[in-house]
Amino acid sequence: METPVLITKQHILKFFKSVNPQTQKGIQGHAVISAGSYGKIGAAVLSSKACLKTGCGLVTAFVPKCGYQILQIAIPEVMVVTDEYSNSITN
C-alpha cells in the first residue's frame, strides 16, 4: 500500500491561475456534463454547479427531457440540451 501524500497550499499555488475579472466567459473554458435520469437529476445539477464554481466560463448539461425544468430553475446560467427520451439518456 502506498503512503498517502499530503497536498499543501504551496502545491496548489503552483498550478492555480487567478481569473481576471475582465475576462470574457467564452475564453474561460466550456464544460459539457452528460448526467441524470428520472429521479437522479441532482447529479447533473451538482456537477454543473461544480464546473461554474471552479472557473468554467460556459457549462452545457445534456440531460433527459425530465430534467430540463429542474436545471433551468436550479441554475439558469447553465445551458441545457435534452435527449430524445424522457426518463434517461440514450445508450
C-alpha positions in Angstrom: 0.0 0.0 0.0 1.3 3.4 -1.0 1.9 6.1 1.6 -0.7 8.9 1.5 0.6 12.3 0.1 -0.4 15.5 1.9 -1.3 18.2 -0.6 -0.4 21.6 0.8 -1.4 25.2 -0.1 2.1 25.5 -1.7 1.4 22.6 -4.1 -1.9 24.1 -5.1 -0.5 27.5 -5.8 2.0 26.1 -8.3 -1.0 25.3 -10.6 -3.5 27.9 -9.6 -4.3 30.6 -12.1 -6.4 33.5 -10.9 -9.2 34.7 -13.2 -9.0 38.2 -14.5 -12.4 39.8 -13.6 -12.4 41.5 -17.1 -12.1 38.1 -18.9 -14.9 37.2 -21.3 -16.7 33.9 -20.3 -16.2 32.4 -23.8 -12.4 32.0 -23.2 -12.7 30.6 -19.7 -13.4 27.0 -21.0 -16.5 25.1 -21.8 -17.6 22.0 -19.8 -20.2 19.5 -21.1 -22.0 17.4 -18.5 -23.9 14.3 -19.5 -25.8 13.1 -16.5 -29.0 12.2 -14.8 -32.1 10.1 -15.3 -35.6 10.2 -13.8 -35.2 10.8 -10.1 -31.4 11.4 -10.4 -31.1 14.8 -11.9 -29.3 16.1 -8.9 -26.1 14.6 -10.3 -26.3 17.0 -13.3 -27.2 19.9 -11.0 -24.3 19.3 -8.6 -21.8 18.6 -11.5 -22.8 21.8 -13.3 -22.5 23.9 -10.2 -19.1 22.5 -9.5 -17.9 23.5 -13.0 -19.1 27.0 -12.6 -17.5 27.4 -9.1 -14.2 26.1 -10.4 -14.0 28.7 -13.2 -15.6 27.3 -16.3 -17.0 30.1 -18.4 -19.6 28.0 -20.1 -21.4 24.9 -18.9 -23.8 22.8 -21.0 -25.8 20.0 -19.4 -27.0 17.1 -21.5 -29.9 15.5 -19.7 -33.1 13.5 -20.3 -36.3 15.6 -21.0 -37.5 15.1 -17.4 -34.5 17.2 -16.2 -35.0 20.3 -18.3 -37.1 22.3 -15.9 -35.1 21.3 -12.9 -31.8 22.5 -14.3 -33.3 25.7 -15.7 -34.8 26.6 -12.3 -31.9 25.5 -10.2 -29.1 27.0 -12.3 -30.3 29.2 -15.1 -26.8 30.2 -16.2 -26.2 26.6 -17.4 -27.2 25.8 -21.0 -29.4 22.7 -21.2 -29.7 20.2 -24.1 -32.2 17.4 -23.7 -32.1 13.8 -25.0 -35.0 12.5 -27.1 -36.0 10.2 -24.3 -38.0 11.5 -21.3 -36.6 9.4 -18.4 -33.0 8.5 -19.4 -30.1 9.3 -21.8 -30.0 7.3 -25.0 -27.4 4.5 -24.9 
